[in-house]
Amino acid sequence: MNAPGLNRKGEPSRSDDADFFTGAMRGLEEELAVTPEDVESMKVVSMNVEYLTLSMDVITTIKLNITGEEIRHRWLLEAGDRDEASRFDLLSADLPSVVEKLFSKTLWHPSARMRIIQLLFQRHGVKEVASALKRRVGA
């Protein structure tokens, strides 16, 4: 959700997001060219504070009825704010694959790992994810 004031580009910020879901949908449209018709379901997972900007982020999981390749295509060719999503990558959502990716030398957004772990908690449960992370650290 945008707060009143200036956005990252120094332009007046829109503050017309009625709720978290409206804000998430606006972000999908602006950054990835994903439309409301593409959304199957949306769920708020948690709220975080971005430590670099001290902004509040609402973390949502969004299930789409389009493929990752369709998203990539739209992001590259149609998204108005495609520069905000500087990189796009597809990742299998199975627990072992995601845990391996979390420990890779990938250059991450400062809070990306935390967001992914929250998604794993929601999808697999805290105990199962914690066990998988401990096994990986011990490896």
N, CA, C and O atoms as CSV, one atom per row, in Angstrom:
chain,resi,resn,atom,element,x,y,z
A,1,MET,N,N,0.845,-1.175,0.000
A,1,MET,CA,C,0.000,0.000,0.000
A,1,MET,C,C,0.888,1.234,0.000
A,1,MET,O,O,1.890,1.292,0.712
A,2,ASN,N,N,0.524,2.181,-0.774
A,2,ASN,CA,C,1.281,3.423,-0.828
A,2,ASN,C,C,0.790,4.387,0.234
A,2,ASN,O,O,-0.412,4.518,0.465
A,3,ALA,N,N,1.711,5.046,0.864
A,3,ALA,CA,C,1.381,6.110,1.805
A,3,ALA,C,C,1.439,7.438,1.065
A,3,ALA,O,O,2.106,7.536,0.035
A,4,PRO,N,N,0.750,8.467,1.571
A,4,PRO,CA,C,0.852,9.781,0.928
A,4,PRO,C,C,2.296,10.250,0.936
A,4,PRO,O,O,3.059,9.901,1.837
A,5,GLY,N,N,2.675,11.035,-0.058
A,5,GLY,CA,C,4.045,11.535,-0.150
A,5,GLY,C,C,4.611,11.274,-1.523
A,5,GLY,O,O,3.872,11.252,-2.507
A,6,LEU,N,N,5.916,11.075,-1.604
A,6,LEU,CA,C,6.578,10.839,-2.881
A,6,LEU,C,C,6.979,9.383,-3.003
A,6,LEU,O,O,7.360,8.753,-2.017
A,7,ASN,N,N,6.895,8.846,-4.218
A,7,ASN,CA,C,7.343,7.477,-4.441
A,7,ASN,C,C,8.842,7.474,-4.705
A,7,ASN,O,O,9.491,8.511,-4.567
A,8,ARG,N,N,9.408,6.319,-5.086
A,8,ARG,CA,C,10.849,6.192,-5.315
A,8,ARG,C,C,11.345,7.067,-6.456
A,8,ARG,O,O,12.524,7.416,-6.508
A,9,LYS,N,N,10.458,7.419,-7.358
A,9,LYS,CA,C,10.842,8.230,-8.514
A,9,LYS,C,C,10.665,9.728,-8.244
A,9,LYS,O,O,10.888,10.546,-9.137
A,10,GLY,N,N,10.258,10.098,-7.003
A,10,GLY,CA,C,10.071,11.491,-6.659
A,10,GLY,C,C,8.740,12.059,-7.122
A,10,GLY,O,O,8.524,13.270,-7.073
A,11,GLU,N,N,7.841,11.178,-7.576
A,11,GLU,CA,C,6.517,11.604,-8.030
A,11,GLU,C,C,5.531,11.469,-6.881
A,11,GLU,O,O,5.770,10.689,-5.959
A,12,PRO,N,N,4.420,12.217,-6.914
A,12,PRO,CA,C,3.419,12.056,-5.858
A,12,PRO,C,C,2.952,10.604,-5.767
A,12,PRO,O,O,2.645,9.983,-6.785
A,13,SER,N,N,2.900,10.070,-4.565
A,13,SER,CA,C,2.511,8.687,-4.338
A,13,SER,C,C,0.992,8.574,-4.339
A,13,SER,O,O,0.284,9.437,-3.818
A,14,ARG,N,N,0.509,7.486,-4.937
A,14,ARG,CA,C,-0.928,7.214,-4.870
A,14,ARG,C,C,-1.226,6.590,-3.515
A,14,ARG,O,O,-0.533,5.668,-3.085
A,15,SER,N,N,-2.226,7.075,-2.862
A,15,SER,CA,C,-2.583,6.508,-1.561
A,15,SER,C,C,-4.004,5.963,-1.604
A,15,SER,O,O,-4.719,5.985,-0.602
A,16,ASP,N,N,-4.406,5.473,-2.772
A,16,ASP,CA,C,-5.783,5.030,-2.940
A,16,ASP,C,C,-5.964,3.523,-2.783
A,16,ASP,O,O,-7.033,3.006,-3.109
A,17,ASP,N,N,-4.957,2.806,-2.295
A,17,ASP,CA,C,-5.110,1.376,-2.051
A,17,ASP,C,C,-6.058,1.195,-0.873
A,17,ASP,O,O,-5.780,1.663,0.232
A,18,ALA,N,N,-7.163,0.523,-1.106
A,18,ALA,CA,C,-8.170,0.354,-0.065
A,18,ALA,C,C,-7.728,-0.622,1.016
A,18,ALA,O,O,-8.124,-0.483,2.173
A,19,ASP,N,N,-6.911,-1.609,0.652
A,19,ASP,CA,C,-6.483,-2.625,1.613
A,19,ASP,C,C,-5.226,-3.306,1.085
A,19,ASP,O,O,-4.730,-2.974,0.008
A,20,PHE,N,N,-4.716,-4.267,1.862
A,20,PHE,CA,C,-3.494,-4.973,1.481
A,20,PHE,C,C,-3.638,-5.677,0.136
A,20,PHE,O,O,-2.702,-5.684,-0.663
A,21,PHE,N,N,-4.795,-6.265,-0.115
A,21,PHE,CA,C,-4.999,-7.014,-1.343
A,21,PHE,C,C,-4.991,-6.090,-2.562
A,21,PHE,O,O,-4.452,-6.443,-3.611
A,22,THR,N,N,-5.588,-4.910,-2.420
A,22,THR,CA,C,-5.577,-3.934,-3.509
A,22,THR,C,C,-4.150,-3.486,-3.792
A,22,THR,O,O,-3.758,-3.354,-4.952
A,23,GLY,N,N,-3.371,-3.250,-2.734
A,23,GLY,CA,C,-1.974,-2.864,-2.899
A,23,GLY,C,C,-1.163,-3.948,-3.578
A,23,GLY,O,O,-0.352,-3.658,-4.457
A,24,ALA,N,N,-1.376,-5.209,-3.175
A,24,ALA,CA,C,-0.656,-6.332,-3.793
A,24,ALA,C,C,-1.036,-6.462,-5.266
A,24,ALA,O,O,-0.175,-6.695,-6.115
A,25,MET,N,N,-2.308,-6.312,-5.562
A,25,MET,CA,C,-2.765,-6.427,-6.943
A,25,MET,C,C,-2.187,-5.303,-7.796
A,25,MET,O,O,-1.784,-5.536,-8.936
A,26,ARG,N,N,-2.142,-4.094,-7.259
A,26,ARG,CA,C,-1.550,-2.974,-7.991
A,26,ARG,C,C,-0.079,-3.266,-8.295
A,26,ARG,O,O,0.394,-3.017,-9.404
A,27,GLY,N,N,0.639,-3.796,-7.299
A,27,GLY,CA,C,2.045,-4.134,-7.502
A,27,GLY,C,C,2.233,-5.189,-8.578
A,27,GLY,O,O,3.139,-5.078,-9.405
A,28,LEU,N,N,1.382,-6.218,-8.576
A,28,LEU,CA,C,1.463,-7.259,-9.609
A,28,LEU,C,C,1.267,-6.664,-10.994
A,28,LEU,O,O,1.985,-7.005,-11.935
A,29,GLU,N,N,0.296,-5.778,-11.111
A,29,GLU,CA,C,0.021,-5.177,-12.421
A,29,GLU,C,C,1.163,-4.275,-12.867
A,29,GLU,O,O,1.588,-4.341,-14.021
A,30,GLU,N,N,1.666,-3.431,-11.964
A,30,GLU,CA,C,2.706,-2.477,-12.325
A,30,GLU,C,C,4.044,-3.149,-12.636
A,30,GLU,O,O,4.712,-2.788,-13.605
A,31,GLU,N,N,4.434,-4.127,-11.812
A,31,GLU,CA,C,5.771,-4.697,-11.916
A,31,GLU,C,C,5.861,-5.936,-12.788
A,31,GLU,O,O,6.919,-6.221,-13.349
A,32,LEU,N,N,4.745,-6.692,-12.913
A,32,LEU,CA,C,4.793,-7.942,-13.678
A,32,LEU,C,C,3.725,-8.048,-14.765
A,32,LEU,O,O,3.701,-9.033,-15.503
A,33,ALA,N,N,2.842,-7.053,-14.880
A,33,ALA,CA,C,1.743,-7.065,-15.852
A,33,ALA,C,C,0.803,-8.253,-15.644
A,33,ALA,O,O,0.254,-8.793,-16.604
A,34,VAL,N,N,0.622,-8.652,-14.394
A,34,VAL,CA,C,-0.332,-9.704,-14.031
A,34,VAL,C,C,-1.648,-9.022,-13.693
A,34,VAL,O,O,-1.668,-8.077,-12.904
A,35,THR,N,N,-2.746,-9.486,-14.278
A,35,THR,CA,C,-4.044,-8.842,-14.112
A,35,THR,C,C,-4.890,-9.557,-13.049
A,35,THR,O,O,-4.590,-10.692,-12.681
A,36,PRO,N,N,-5.940,-8.898,-12.559
A,36,PRO,CA,C,-6.822,-9.555,-11.576
A,36,PRO,C,C,-7.407,-10.867,-12.086
A,36,PRO,O,O,-7.661,-11.777,-11.297
A,37,GLU,N,N,-7.622,-10.976,-13.394
A,37,GLU,CA,C,-8.176,-12.210,-13.971
A,37,GLU,C,C,-7.208,-13.381,-13.837
A,37,GLU,O,O,-7.622,-14.539,-13.897
A,38,ASP,N,N,-5.915,-13.083,-13.656
A,38,ASP,CA,C,-4.895,-14.120,-13.527
A,38,ASP,C,C,-4.794,-14.676,-12.109
A,38,ASP,O,O,-4.144,-15.699,-11.895
A,39,VAL,N,N,-5.427,-14.018,-11.138
A,39,VAL,CA,C,-5.298,-14.382,-9.727
A,39,VAL,C,C,-6.360,-15.395,-9.338
A,39,VAL,O,O,-7.560,-15.155,-9.474
A,40,GLU,N,N,-5.886,-16.534,-8.851
A,40,GLU,CA,C,-6.794,-17.571,-8.357
A,40,GLU,C,C,-7.124,-17.349,-6.884
A,40,GLU,O,O,-8.279,-17.472,-6.475
A,41,SER,N,N,-6.095,-17.020,-6.081
A,41,SER,CA,C,-6.317,-16.737,-4.657
A,41,SER,C,C,-5.168,-15.889,-4.129
A,41,SER,O,O,-4.078,-15.861,-4.699
A,42,MET,N,N,-5.442,-15.197,-3.023
A,42,MET,CA,C,-4.443,-14.344,-2.393
A,42,MET,C,C,-4.643,-14.435,-0.880
A,42,MET,O,O,-5.769,-14.402,-0.384
A,43,LYS,N,N,-3.517,-14.550,-0.154
A,43,LYS,CA,C,-3.587,-14.728,1.294
A,43,LYS,C,C,-2.463,-13.928,1.951
A,43,LYS,O,O,-1.315,-13.986,1.510
A,44,VAL,N,N,-2.798,-13.184,3.003
A,44,VAL,CA,C,-1.775,-12.476,3.773
A,44,VAL,C,C,-1.081,-13.491,4.666
A,44,VAL,O,O,-1.738,-14.234,5.395
A,45,VAL,N,N,0.265,-13.525,4.613
A,45,VAL,CA,C,1.058,-14.463,5.406
A,45,VAL,C,C,1.612,-13.778,6.648
A,45,VAL,O,O,1.538,-14.337,7.743
A,46,SER,N,N,2.169,-12.572,6.498
A,46,SER,CA,C,2.742,-11.875,7.643
A,46,SER,C,C,3.003,-10.418,7.296
A,46,SER,O,O,2.780,-9.975,6.170
A,47,MET,N,N,3.479,-9.690,8.290
A,47,MET,CA,C,3.895,-8.304,8.096
A,47,MET,C,C,5.336,-8.189,8.556
A,47,MET,O,O,5.714,-8.765,9.575
A,48,ASN,N,N,6.140,-7.449,7.811
A,48,ASN,CA,C,7.561,-7.263,8.124
A,48,ASN,C,C,7.919,-5.794,8.042
A,48,ASN,O,O,7.232,-5.008,7.390
A,49,VAL,N,N,8.999,-5.433,8.707
A,49,VAL,CA,C,9.557,-4.099,8.571
A,49,VAL,C,C,10.816,-4.225,7.724
A,49,VAL,O,O,11.724,-4.986,8.060
A,50,GLU,N,N,10.868,-3.479,6.629
A,50,GLU,CA,C,12.067,-3.417,5.790
A,50,GLU,C,C,13.079,-2.573,6.540
A,50,GLU,O,O,12.842,-1.387,6.771
A,51,TYR,N,N,14.195,-3.156,6.921
A,51,TYR,CA,C,15.137,-2.436,7.766
A,51,TYR,C,C,15.882,-1.323,7.037
A,51,TYR,O,O,16.360,-0.390,7.683
A,52,LEU,N,N,15.994,-1.391,5.728
A,52,LEU,CA,C,16.690,-0.331,4.999
A,52,LEU,C,C,15.848,0.928,4.860
A,52,LEU,O,O,16.373,2.041,4.882
A,53,THR,N,N,14.535,0.747,4.718
A,53,THR,CA,C,13.649,1.889,4.509
A,53,THR,C,C,12.707,2.137,5.684
A,53,THR,O,O,11.993,3.139,5.716
A,54,LEU,N,N,12.711,1.215,6.652
A,54,LEU,CA,C,11.780,1.256,7.781
A,54,LEU,C,C,10.334,1.333,7.318
A,54,LEU,O,O,9.492,1.959,7.961
A,55,SER,N,N,10.063,0.692,6.204
A,55,SER,CA,C,8.686,0.622,5.710
A,55,SER,C,C,8.075,-0.711,6.123
A,55,SER,O,O,8.779,-1.704,6.304
A,56,MET,N,N,6.761,-0.717,6.269
A,56,MET,CA,C,6.036,-1.926,6.632
A,56,MET,C,C,5.661,-2.669,5.352
A,56,MET,O,O,5.080,-2.082,4.439
A,57,ASP,N,N,5.987,-3.935,5.286
A,57,ASP,CA,C,5.632,-4.767,4.140
A,57,ASP,C,C,4.652,-5.834,4.573
A,57,ASP,O,O,4.844,-6.494,5.594
A,58,VAL,N,N,3.611,-5.996,3.799
A,58,VAL,CA,C,2.664,-7.077,4.017
A,58,VAL,C,C,3.038,-8.181,3.048
A,58,VAL,O,O,3.050,-7.969,1.836
A,59,ILE,N,N,3.342,-9.358,3.572
A,59,ILE,CA,C,3.762,-10.486,2.742
A,59,ILE,C,C,2.524,-11.313,2.397
A,59,ILE,O,O,1.802,-11.770,3.283
A,60,THR,N,N,2.294,-11.496,1.108
A,60,THR,CA,C,1.143,-12.263,0.652
A,60,THR,C,C,1.615,-13.426,-0.213
A,60,THR,O,O,2.668,-13.365,-0.847
A,61,THR,N,N,0.819,-14.474,-0.223
A,61,THR,CA,C,1.023,-15.526,-1.217
A,61,THR,C,C,-0.109,-15.374,-2.216
A,61,THR,O,O,-1.268,-15.180,-1.850
A,62,ILE,N,N,0.250,-15.464,-3.472
A,62,ILE,CA,C,-0.734,-15.266,-4.533
A,62,ILE,C,C,-0.632,-16.441,-5.492
A,62,ILE,O,O,0.420,-16.693,-6.080
A,63,LYS,N,N,-1.730,-17.149,-5.640
A,63,LYS,CA,C,-1.769,-18.276,-6.577
A,63,LYS,C,C,-2.354,-17.768,-7.887
A,63,LYS,O,O,-3.439,-17.188,-7.917
A,64,LEU,N,N,-1.620,-17.996,-8.963
A,64,LEU,CA,C,-2.033,-17.517,-10.279
A,64,LEU,C,C,-2.450,-18.676,-11.173
A,64,LEU,O,O,-2.030,-19.816,-10.975
A,65,ASN,N,N,-3.275,-18.367,-12.150
A,65,ASN,CA,C,-3.669,-19.398,-13.110
A,65,ASN,C,C,-2.927,-19.235,-14.436
A,65,ASN,O,O,-3.427,-19.626,-15.491
A,66,ILE,N,N,-1.708,-18.643,-14.368
A,66,ILE,CA,C,-0.826,-18.549,-15.528
A,66,ILE,C,C,0.533,-19.129,-15.124
A,66,ILE,O,O,0.833,-19.258,-13.937
A,67,THR,N,N,1.333,-19.467,-16.102
A,67,THR,CA,C,2.623,-20.108,-15.827
A,67,THR,C,C,3.707,-19.077,-15.529
A,67,THR,O,O,3.545,-17.887,-15.802
A,68,GLY,N,N,4.798,-19.548,-14.972
A,68,GLY,CA,C,5.950,-18.692,-14.728
A,68,GLY,C,C,6.500,-18.095,-16.009
A,68,GLY,O,O,6.933,-16.943,-16.020
A,69,GLU,N,N,6.489,-18.863,-17.085
A,69,GLU,CA,C,6.967,-18.350,-18.372
A,69,GLU,C,C,6.059,-17.242,-18.893
A,69,GLU,O,O,6.540,-16.287,-19.504
A,70,GLU,N,N,4.748,-17.356,-18.659
A,70,GLU,CA,C,3.836,-16.282,-19.066
A,70,GLU,C,C,4.114,-15.016,-18.259
A,70,GLU,O,O,4.062,-13.909,-18.796
A,71,ILE,N,N,4.405,-15.178,-16.983
A,71,ILE,CA,C,4.741,-14.021,-16.143
A,71,ILE,C,C,6.025,-13.378,-16.653
A,71,ILE,O,O,6.094,-12.157,-16.794
A,72,ARG,N,N,7.041,-14.194,-16.929
A,72,ARG,CA,C,8.307,-13.669,-17.438
A,72,ARG,C,C,8.087,-12.868,-18.727
A,72,ARG,O,O,8.626,-11.772,-18.879
A,73,HIS,N,N,7.303,-13.412,-19.640
A,73,HIS,CA,C,7.023,-12.750,-20.912
A,73,HIS,C,C,6.355,-11.389,-20.674
A,73,HIS,O,O,6.764,-10.385,-21.257
A,74,ARG,N,N,5.339,-11.360,-19.826
A,74,ARG,CA,C,4.639,-10.101,-19.544
A,74,ARG,C,C,5.560,-9.101,-18.863
A,74,ARG,O,O,5.544,-7.912,-19.181
A,75,TRP,N,N,6.373,-9.594,-17.914
A,75,TRP,CA,C,7.299,-8.707,-17.206
A,75,TRP,C,C,8.236,-8.024,-18.191
A,75,TRP,O,O,8.452,-6.814,-18.116
A,76,LEU,N,N,8.795,-8.805,-19.118
A,76,LEU,CA,C,9.754,-8.258,-20.076
A,76,LEU,C,C,9.126,-7.322,-21.103
A,76,LEU,O,O,9.741,-6.334,-21.506
A,77,LEU,N,N,7.903,-7.632,-21.524
A,77,LEU,CA,C,7.317,-6.905,-22.652
A,77,LEU,C,C,6.200,-5.929,-22.291
A,77,LEU,O,O,5.929,-5.006,-23.059
A,78,GLU,N,N,5.548,-6.109,-21.146
A,78,GLU,CA,C,4.354,-5.315,-20.878
A,78,GLU,C,C,4.383,-4.503,-19.592
A,78,GLU,O,O,3.686,-3.493,-19.494
A,79,ALA,N,N,5.162,-4.912,-18.612
A,79,ALA,CA,C,5.094,-4.283,-17.288
A,79,ALA,C,C,5.585,-2.838,-17.328
A,79,ALA,O,O,6.671,-2.559,-17.836
A,80,GLY,N,N,4.784,-1.927,-16.792
A,80,GLY,CA,C,5.143,-0.519,-16.763
A,80,GLY,C,C,6.330,-0.224,-15.864
A,80,GLY,O,O,7.180,0.596,-16.211
A,81,ASP,N,N,6.400,-0.881,-14.712
A,81,ASP,CA,C,7.493,-0.670,-13.756
A,81,ASP,C,C,8.401,-1.883,-13.686
A,81,ASP,O,O,8.797,-2.300,-12.597
A,82,ARG,N,N,8.741,-2.465,-14.855
A,82,ARG,CA,C,9.547,-3.692,-14.871
A,82,ARG,C,C,10.920,-3.504,-14.246
A,82,ARG,O,O,11.561,-4.480,-13.857
A,83,ASP,N,N,11.385,-2.246,-14.144
A,83,ASP,CA,C,12.692,-2.001,-13.540
A,83,ASP,C,C,12.696,-2.273,-12.041
A,83,ASP,O,O,13.757,-2.504,-11.462
A,84,GLU,N,N,11.513,-2.248,-11.395
A,84,GLU,CA,C,11.463,-2.551,-9.958
A,84,GLU,C,C,11.776,-4.020,-9.693
A,84,GLU,O,O,12.376,-4.355,-8.672
A,85,ALA,N,N,11.378,-4.882,-10.595
A,85,ALA,CA,C,11.726,-6.306,-10.500
A,85,ALA,C,C,12.933,-6.501,-11.408
A,85,ALA,O,O,12.789,-6.911,-12.559
A,86,SER,N,N,14.121,-6.207,-10.889
A,86,SER,CA,C,15.313,-6.177,-11.732
A,86,SER,C,C,15.703,-7.542,-12.273
A,86,SER,O,O,16.365,-7.639,-13.306
A,87,ARG,N,N,15.293,-8.596,-11.576
A,87,ARG,CA,C,15.580,-9.955,-12.048
A,87,ARG,C,C,14.348,-10.805,-11.824
A,87,ARG,O,O,13.553,-10.549,-10.919
A,88,PHE,N,N,14.203,-11.805,-12.647
A,88,PHE,CA,C,13.080,-12.724,-12.533
A,88,PHE,C,C,13.641,-14.123,-12.630
A,88,PHE,O,O,14.419,-14.418,-13.538
A,89,ASP,N,N,13.260,-14.993,-11.706
A,89,ASP,CA,C,13.753,-16.354,-11.734
A,89,ASP,C,C,12.627,-17.283,-11.329
A,89,ASP,O,O,11.779,-16.914,-10.516
A,90,LEU,N,N,12.609,-18.452,-11.870
A,90,LEU,CA,C,11.636,-19.471,-11.500
A,90,LEU,C,C,12.297,-20.439,-10.527
A,90,LEU,O,O,13.458,-20.811,-10.698
A,91,LEU,N,N,11.553,-20.837,-9.515
A,91,LEU,CA,C,12.069,-21.738,-8.500
A,91,LEU,C,C,10.996,-22.739,-8.136
A,91,LEU,O,O,9.857,-22.365,-7.856
A,92,SER,N,N,11.351,-23.998,-8.138
A,92,SER,CA,C,10.425,-25.034,-7.703
A,92,SER,C,C,10.036,-24.760,-6.256
A,92,SER,O,O,10.867,-24.311,-5.466
A,93,ALA,N,N,8.802,-25.022,-5.908
A,93,ALA,CA,C,8.330,-24.735,-4.552
A,93,ALA,C,C,8.508,-25.917,-3.598
A,93,ALA,O,O,8.062,-25.847,-2.453
A,94,ASP,N,N,9.155,-27.007,-4.048
A,94,ASP,CA,C,9.339,-28.125,-3.125
A,94,ASP,C,C,10.414,-27.756,-2.100
A,94,ASP,O,O,11.378,-27.064,-2.427
A,95,LEU,N,N,10.247,-28.214,-0.881
A,95,LEU,CA,C,11.078,-27.809,0.251
A,95,LEU,C,C,12.577,-28.014,0.026
A,95,LEU,O,O,13.338,-27.073,0.251
A,96,PRO,N,N,13.041,-29.181,-0.402
A,96,PRO,CA,C,14.497,-29.355,-0.596
A,96,PRO,C,C,15.096,-28.373,-1.611
A,96,PRO,O,O,16.186,-27.844,-1.391
A,97,SER,N,N,14.392,-28.132,-2.713
A,97,SER,CA,C,14.909,-27.202,-3.725
A,97,SER,C,C,15.022,-25.789,-3.183
A,97,SER,O,O,16.010,-25.098,-3.431
A,98,VAL,N,N,14.006,-25.360,-2.443
A,98,VAL,CA,C,14.013,-23.998,-1.907
A,98,VAL,C,C,15.094,-23.851,-0.840
A,98,VAL,O,O,15.785,-22.833,-0.801
A,99,VAL,N,N,15.250,-24.843,0.016
A,99,VAL,CA,C,16.293,-24.785,1.046
A,99,VAL,C,C,17.663,-24.671,0.391
A,99,VAL,O,O,18.485,-23.866,0.828
A,100,GLU,N,N,17.926,-25.460,-0.646
A,100,GLU,CA,C,19.204,-25.357,-1.351
A,100,GLU,C,C,19.406,-23.965,-1.930
A,100,GLU,O,O,20.502,-23.410,-1.849
A,101,LYS,N,N,18.360,-23.402,-2.511
A,101,LYS,CA,C,18.462,-22.062,-3.093
A,101,LYS,C,C,18.734,-21.016,-2.009
A,101,LYS,O,O,19.478,-20.063,-2.241
A,102,LEU,N,N,18.138,-21.188,-0.835
A,102,LEU,CA,C,18.358,-20.245,0.272
A,102,LEU,C,C,19.824,-20.187,0.681
A,102,LEU,O,O,20.305,-19.145,1.126
A,103,PHE,N,N,20.536,-21.306,0.533
A,103,PHE,CA,C,21.947,-21.369,0.924
A,103,PHE,C,C,22.900,-21.125,-0.249
A,103,PHE,O,O,24.117,-21.243,-0.105
A,104,SER,N,N,22.342,-20.788,-1.395
A,104,SER,CA,C,23.186,-20.529,-2.569
A,104,SER,C,C,23.840,-19.155,-2.465
A,104,SER,O,O,23.530,-18.378,-1.562
A,105,LYS,N,N,24.732,-18.866,-3.380
A,105,LYS,CA,C,25.435,-17.579,-3.391
A,105,LYS,C,C,24.669,-16.542,-4.199
A,105,LYS,O,O,25.250,-15.566,-4.674
A,106,THR,N,N,23.373,-16.750,-4.355
A,106,THR,CA,C,22.513,-15.803,-5.072
A,106,THR,C,C,22.552,-14.450,-4.384
A,106,THR,O,O,22.548,-14.371,-3.156
A,107,LEU,N,N,22.589,-13.388,-5.174
A,107,LEU,CA,C,22.497,-12.045,-4.629
A,107,LEU,C,C,21.030,-11.766,-4.348
A,107,LEU,O,O,20.217,-11.674,-5.268
A,108,TRP,N,N,20.699,-11.630,-3.065
A,108,TRP,CA,C,19.307,-11.513,-2.635
A,108,TRP,C,C,18.944,-10.091,-2.257
A,108,TRP,O,O,19.791,-9.314,-1.815
A,109,HIS,N,N,17.680,-9.763,-2.435
A,109,HIS,CA,C,17.110,-8.554,-1.834
A,109,HIS,C,C,17.262,-8.730,-0.328
A,109,HIS,O,O,17.173,-9.859,0.156
A,110,PRO,N,N,17.492,-7.648,0.442
A,110,PRO,CA,C,17.771,-7.799,1.880
A,110,PRO,C,C,16.771,-8.641,2.674
A,110,PRO,O,O,17.158,-9.318,3.627
A,111,SER,N,N,15.491,-8.609,2.295
A,111,SER,CA,C,14.528,-9.390,3.068
A,111,SER,C,C,13.959,-10.584,2.297
A,111,SER,O,O,12.996,-11.203,2.749
A,112,ALA,N,N,14.536,-10.915,1.148
A,112,ALA,CA,C,13.992,-11.988,0.314
A,112,ALA,C,C,14.026,-13.346,1.004
A,112,ALA,O,O,13.043,-14.086,0.956
A,113,ARG,N,N,15.143,-13.685,1.647
A,113,ARG,CA,C,15.220,-14.990,2.319
A,113,ARG,C,C,14.141,-15.111,3.389
A,113,ARG,O,O,13.496,-16.152,3.517
A,114,MET,N,N,13.951,-14.044,4.152
A,114,MET,CA,C,12.926,-14.062,5.198
A,114,MET,C,C,11.542,-14.289,4.583
A,114,MET,O,O,10.739,-15.054,5.117
A,115,ARG,N,N,11.273,-13.634,3.481
A,115,ARG,CA,C,9.975,-13.786,2.824
A,115,ARG,C,C,9.772,-15.216,2.337
A,115,ARG,O,O,8.685,-15.777,2.473
A,116,ILE,N,N,10.824,-15.801,1.769
A,116,ILE,CA,C,10.718,-17.173,1.270
A,116,ILE,C,C,10.519,-18.148,2.426
A,116,ILE,O,O,9.725,-19.082,2.317
A,117,ILE,N,N,11.224,-17.942,3.521
A,117,ILE,CA,C,11.052,-18.818,4.685
A,117,ILE,C,C,9.621,-18.711,5.214
A,117,ILE,O,O,9.038,-19.721,5.610
A,118,GLN,N,N,9.056,-17.525,5.228
A,118,GLN,CA,C,7.667,-17.369,5.665
A,118,GLN,C,C,6.713,-18.124,4.752
A,118,GLN,O,O,5.750,-18.727,5.224
A,119,LEU,N,N,6.973,-18.096,3.448
A,119,LEU,CA,C,6.156,-18.870,2.519
A,119,LEU,C,C,6.284,-20.361,2.828
A,119,LEU,O,O,5.288,-21.085,2.836
A,120,LEU,N,N,7.511,-20.816,3.082
A,120,LEU,CA,C,7.709,-22.229,3.416
A,120,LEU,C,C,6.983,-22.600,4.702
A,120,LEU,O,O,6.376,-23.668,4.781
A,121,PHE,N,N,7.038,-21.733,5.712
A,121,PHE,CA,C,6.311,-21.986,6.962
A,121,PHE,C,C,4.824,-22.173,6.670
A,121,PHE,O,O,4.197,-23.099,7.184
A,122,GLN,N,N,4.273,-21.303,5.858
A,122,GLN,CA,C,2.850,-21.353,5.549
A,122,GLN,C,C,2.505,-22.616,4.771
A,122,GLN,O,O,1.448,-23.211,4.979
A,123,ARG,N,N,3.391,-23.018,3.884
A,123,ARG,CA,C,3.115,-24.151,3.006
A,123,ARG,C,C,3.432,-25.501,3.652
A,123,ARG,O,O,2.696,-26.468,3.454
A,124,HIS,N,N,4.534,-25.574,4.431
A,124,HIS,CA,C,5.003,-26.865,4.948
A,124,HIS,C,C,4.931,-26.988,6.466
A,124,HIS,O,O,5.054,-28.090,7.001
A,125,GLY,N,N,4.733,-25.874,7.166
A,125,GLY,CA,C,4.726,-25.900,8.626
A,125,GLY,C,C,6.090,-25.539,9.191
A,125,GLY,O,O,7.124,-25.837,8.594
A,126,VAL,N,N,6.078,-24.899,10.341
A,126,VAL,CA,C,7.315,-24.402,10.948
A,126,VAL,C,C,8.269,-25.543,11.299
A,126,VAL,O,O,9.464,-25.451,11.019
A,127,LYS,N,N,7.760,-26.615,11.905
A,127,LYS,CA,C,8.636,-27.714,12.330
A,127,LYS,C,C,9.346,-28.376,11.150
A,127,LYS,O,O,10.545,-28.645,11.216
A,128,GLU,N,N,8.615,-28.635,10.083
A,128,GLU,CA,C,9.215,-29.298,8.924
A,128,GLU,C,C,10.286,-28.405,8.275
A,128,GLU,O,O,11.349,-28.888,7.884
A,129,VAL,N,N,9.997,-27.108,8.165
A,129,VAL,CA,C,10.959,-26.180,7.565
A,129,VAL,C,C,12.184,-26.044,8.461
A,129,VAL,O,O,13.315,-26.059,7.974
A,130,ALA,N,N,11.964,-25.910,9.769
A,130,ALA,CA,C,13.096,-25.792,10.689
A,130,ALA,C,C,13.980,-27.025,10.613
A,130,ALA,O,O,15.205,-26.905,10.617
A,131,SER,N,N,13.384,-28.203,10.543
A,131,SER,CA,C,14.168,-29.445,10.414
A,131,SER,C,C,14.986,-29.460,9.125
A,131,SER,O,O,16.157,-29.839,9.130
A,132,ALA,N,N,14.365,-29.048,8.028
A,132,ALA,CA,C,15.063,-29.031,6.742
A,132,ALA,C,C,16.228,-28.035,6.781
A,132,ALA,O,O,17.300,-28.322,6.248
A,133,LEU,N,N,16.030,-26.879,7.402
A,133,LEU,CA,C,17.106,-25.890,7.501
A,133,LEU,C,C,18.245,-26.402,8.388
A,133,LEU,O,O,19.418,-26.204,8.070
A,134,LYS,N,N,17.899,-27.058,9.498
A,134,LYS,CA,C,18.932,-27.614,10.379
A,134,LYS,C,C,19.728,-28.688,9.675
A,134,LYS,O,O,20.950,-28.749,9.810
A,135,ARG,N,N,19.039,-29.548,8.915
A,135,ARG,CA,C,19.741,-30.593,8.169
A,135,ARG,C,C,20.706,-29.962,7.173
A,135,ARG,O,O,21.826,-30.446,7.009
A,136,ARG,N,N,20.294,-28.907,6.516
A,136,ARG,CA,C,21.133,-28.255,5.517
A,136,ARG,C,C,22.343,-27.576,6.180
A,136,ARG,O,O,23.450,-27.630,5.644
A,137,VAL,N,N,22.142,-26.950,7.319
A,137,VAL,CA,C,23.252,-26.293,8.039
A,137,VAL,C,C,24.244,-27.341,8.484
A,137,VAL,O,O,25.451,-27.100,8.454
A,138,GLY,N,N,23.761,-28.503,8.897
A,138,GLY,CA,C,24.629,-29.586,9.356
A,138,GLY,C,C,25.344,-30.299,8.229
A,138,GLY,O,O,26.308,-31.027,8.466
A,139,ALA,N,N,24.883,-30.099,7.010
A,139,ALA,CA,C,25.469,-30.810,5.862
A,139,ALA,C,C,26.846,-30.294,5.502
A,139,ALA,O,O,27.465,-30.791,4.561
